[in-house]
């Protein structure tokens, strides 16, 4: 059986590294923990507004079959939008 996919989005001024202590305890999931655009090793966007982050997140989620989306701080705003 395939593990469910969980995409975790970090907070503002953070990177995927800030979620490591949580990731270490999520053995039951296939984990995707990217750097948001403009942070860490994230891709660049033409515009850094909420619509652009939401569109980037939508594109990311289409790569996986019915993923769960979890965000921390700014990542939670993006995830809920």
ChimeraX commands (.cxc) that place a marker at each C-alpha (Angstrom):
marker #1 position 0.00,0.00,0.00 radius 0.5
marker #1 position 1.28,3.45,-0.92 radius 0.5
marker #1 position 1.80,5.92,1.90 radius 0.5
marker #1 position -0.29,9.10,1.70 radius 0.5
marker #1 position 1.60,12.18,0.54 radius 0.5
marker #1 position 2.03,15.08,2.95 radius 0.5
marker #1 position 3.37,18.38,1.64 radius 0.5
marker #1 position 4.76,20.64,4.36 radius 0.5
marker #1 position 5.26,24.38,3.79 radius 0.5
marker #1 position 7.60,26.30,6.08 radius 0.5
marker #1 position 7.17,29.77,7.54 radius 0.5
marker #1 position 8.34,33.19,6.40 radius 0.5
marker #1 position 12.12,33.63,6.37 radius 0.5
marker #1 position 12.51,29.89,6.95 radius 0.5
marker #1 position 13.47,26.91,4.84 radius 0.5
marker #1 position 12.59,23.23,4.79 radius 0.5
marker #1 position 15.19,22.70,7.54 radius 0.5
marker #1 position 12.89,24.35,10.08 radius 0.5
marker #1 position 10.44,21.46,9.76 radius 0.5
marker #1 position 13.01,18.71,10.29 radius 0.5
marker #1 position 11.99,17.86,13.88 radius 0.5
marker #1 position 8.41,17.33,12.69 radius 0.5
marker #1 position 9.46,15.38,9.59 radius 0.5
marker #1 position 11.51,13.02,11.78 radius 0.5
marker #1 position 8.27,11.75,13.36 radius 0.5
marker #1 position 6.10,11.30,10.27 radius 0.5
marker #1 position 7.03,7.79,9.20 radius 0.5
marker #1 position 3.56,6.98,7.88 radius 0.5
marker #1 position 3.71,9.50,5.03 radius 0.5
marker #1 position 5.51,10.14,1.79 radius 0.5
marker #1 position 6.92,13.57,2.65 radius 0.5
marker #1 position 7.47,16.53,0.34 radius 0.5
marker #1 position 9.16,19.45,2.09 radius 0.5
marker #1 position 10.17,22.09,-0.45 radius 0.5
marker #1 position 11.64,25.52,0.10 radius 0.5
marker #1 position 9.03,28.10,-0.79 radius 0.5
marker #1 position 9.94,30.31,-3.76 radius 0.5
marker #1 position 12.41,33.01,-2.73 radius 0.5
marker #1 position 13.64,31.07,0.32 radius 0.5
marker #1 position 16.53,28.63,0.66 radius 0.5
marker #1 position 16.86,26.66,-2.55 radius 0.5
marker #1 position 13.36,27.55,-3.74 radius 0.5
marker #1 position 12.65,28.64,-7.28 radius 0.5
marker #1 position 12.18,32.27,-8.25 radius 0.5
marker #1 position 8.81,33.83,-9.02 radius 0.5
marker #1 position 8.04,36.83,-11.22 radius 0.5
marker #1 position 6.07,38.32,-8.33 radius 0.5
marker #1 position 6.16,37.52,-4.62 radius 0.5
marker #1 position 2.51,38.02,-3.74 radius 0.5
marker #1 position -0.04,35.61,-2.30 radius 0.5
marker #1 position -1.54,34.78,-5.69 radius 0.5
marker #1 position 1.89,33.70,-6.96 radius 0.5
marker #1 position 2.56,31.53,-3.90 radius 0.5
marker #1 position -0.88,29.95,-4.20 radius 0.5
marker #1 position -0.37,29.20,-7.91 radius 0.5
marker #1 position 3.05,27.69,-7.19 radius 0.5
marker #1 position 1.50,25.51,-4.48 radius 0.5
marker #1 position -1.33,24.40,-6.77 radius 0.5
marker #1 position 1.19,23.35,-9.41 radius 0.5
marker #1 position 3.17,21.46,-6.78 radius 0.5
marker #1 position 0.14,19.59,-5.48 radius 0.5
marker #1 position -0.84,18.42,-8.99 radius 0.5
marker #1 position 2.34,16.33,-9.09 radius 0.5
marker #1 position 0.97,14.01,-6.38 radius 0.5
marker #1 position -2.16,11.90,-6.07 radius 0.5
marker #1 position -4.44,13.53,-3.45 radius 0.5
marker #1 position -1.78,15.05,-1.19 radius 0.5
marker #1 position -2.40,16.50,2.24 radius 0.5
marker #1 position -1.12,20.04,2.67 radius 0.5
marker #1 position 0.24,21.34,5.98 radius 0.5
marker #1 position 1.79,24.73,6.59 radius 0.5
marker #1 position 3.57,26.46,9.44 radius 0.5
marker #1 position 3.22,30.22,9.99 radius 0.5
marker #1 position 3.37,31.85,6.53 radius 0.5
marker #1 position 3.16,28.37,5.01 radius 0.5
marker #1 position -0.22,27.89,6.71 radius 0.5
marker #1 position -1.52,31.08,5.09 radius 0.5
marker #1 position -0.39,29.84,1.68 radius 0.5
marker #1 position -1.84,26.37,2.33 radius 0.5
marker #1 position -5.21,27.71,3.42 radius 0.5
marker #1 position -5.43,30.13,0.49 radius 0.5
marker link #1:1,2 radius 0.2
marker link #1:2,3 radius 0.2
marker link #1:3,4 radius 0.2
marker link #1:4,5 radius 0.2
marker link #1:5,6 radius 0.2
marker link #1:6,7 radius 0.2
marker link #1:7,8 radius 0.2
marker link #1:8,9 radius 0.2
marker link #1:9,10 radius 0.2
marker link #1:10,11 radius 0.2
marker link #1:11,12 radius 0.2
marker link #1:12,13 radius 0.2
marker link #1:13,14 radius 0.2
marker link #1:14,15 radius 0.2
marker link #1:15,16 radius 0.2
marker link #1:16,17 radius 0.2
marker link #1:17,18 radius 0.2
marker link #1:18,19 radius 0.2
marker link #1:19,20 radius 0.2
marker link #1:20,21 radius 0.2
marker link #1:21,22 radius 0.2
marker link #1:22,23 radius 0.2
marker link #1:23,24 radius 0.2
marker link #1:24,25 radius 0.2
marker link #1:25,26 radius 0.2
marker link #1:26,27 radius 0.2
marker link #1:27,28 radius 0.2
marker link #1:28,29 radius 0.2
marker link #1:29,30 radius 0.2
marker link #1:30,31 radius 0.2
marker link #1:31,32 radius 0.2
marker link #1:32,33 radius 0.2
marker link #1:33,34 radius 0.2
marker link #1:34,35 radius 0.2
marker link #1:35,36 radius 0.2
marker link #1:36,37 radius 0.2
marker link #1:37,38 radius 0.2
marker link #1:38,39 radius 0.2
marker link #1:39,40 radius 0.2
marker link #1:40,41 radius 0.2
marker link #1:41,42 radius 0.2
marker link #1:42,43 radius 0.2
marker link #1:43,44 radius 0.2
marker link #1:44,45 radius 0.2
marker link #1:45,46 radius 0.2
marker link #1:46,47 radius 0.2
marker link #1:47,48 radius 0.2
marker link #1:48,49 radius 0.2
marker link #1:49,50 radius 0.2
marker link #1:50,51 radius 0.2
marker link #1:51,52 radius 0.2
marker link #1:52,53 radius 0.2
marker link #1:53,54 radius 0.2
marker link #1:54,55 radius 0.2
marker link #1:55,56 radius 0.2
marker link #1:56,57 radius 0.2
marker link #1:57,58 radius 0.2
marker link #1:58,59 radius 0.2
marker link #1:59,60 radius 0.2
marker link #1:60,61 radius 0.2
marker link #1:61,62 radius 0.2
marker link #1:62,63 radius 0.2
marker link #1:63,64 radius 0.2
marker link #1:64,65 radius 0.2
marker link #1:65,66 radius 0.2
marker link #1:66,67 radius 0.2
marker link #1:67,68 radius 0.2
marker link #1:68,69 radius 0.2
marker link #1:69,70 radius 0.2
marker link #1:70,71 radius 0.2
marker link #1:71,72 radius 0.2
marker link #1:72,73 radius 0.2
marker link #1:73,74 radius 0.2
marker link #1:74,75 radius 0.2
marker link #1:75,76 radius 0.2
marker link #1:76,77 radius 0.2
marker link #1:77,78 radius 0.2
marker link #1:78,79 radius 0.2
marker link #1:79,80 radius 0.2
marker link #1:80,81 radius 0.2
view
